[in-house]
Amino acid sequence: MQRAVDKGGVFCSLCSCFVFNADRNDLMDLLLAIDMNRKALLRIVAGLVVQLGLMPRQGFPQAVTRRVHGVIFHVLRPVESAVRRLIVMQAHGMTVPEPGAQTKPVGPIIGGKGRGSAPAFPLFDPRINPDAKPRRAPGRGPCVRFLDGLDGPVATRHEPKPDDTVPALRLCQRIVAAQTALNDLPKQAKRLMRALARPRCKWKRVMRYARPPGHRNGGKREIDEILAHCQTFALWVTEAPDTG
């Protein structure tokens, strides 16, 4: 399943990605690791684009079935986590760029009236709120009855079904943002360095002190393997002790 590559890691034939060999202290080839994992993620994102029915220069679909939305979302969430860790790896050793003149955005930004646009890729993991209140399903409302027999119709709760349609704009924007980030990781790394250098930056660490978003215990999907490898690389880059 795996074979050695340049004595710095192993190449996983299962998911076509470069894996760091933690048993060795040799300097690993970060560029090779980034490139292999980036190509694997681009292939997965391309599959999501096909599932969602995204067509170039035709805008975003307005709605998809709940079943399709759930299938895509459960793959997109770990993809976004893996992309963030690739950006951390890409930013390793970079210095904060000097502020310059603002330039127009470059990349496949889809826009237009009623079609939406691709937002900037989120560079930080969503944090877990320990004080969050549990969500409650909406109730039926007050049960009011009249003595004259002229009761109004009682609204019944609609149970969600797999074939129900749900809005797809936000899902499309997230897919395009992830694809755009993968196509230009150096630019995203510069964004990250500028964000971390701002005094008002809320977090000074990209990854949260918990399992990455989209992590699955014992996950056997290709994206689960890639996320685990990217997590190992990103932790090695940010927390490895200096042995020099």
Secondary structure, DSSP 8 states (H G I E B T S, - for coil): -EEEETTTEEEETTTTEEEE-TT--S---HHHHHHHHHHHHHHHHHHHHHHHT--TTS---SEEEHHHHHHHHHHHHHHHHHHHHHHHHHTTT-------------S-----TTT--------S-----TT---------------TTS------------TT-EEE-HHHHHHHHHHHHHHHTHHHHHHHHHHHHHSTT-S-S-SS-SSS-TT--TT--SHHHHHHHHHHHHHHHHHH-----
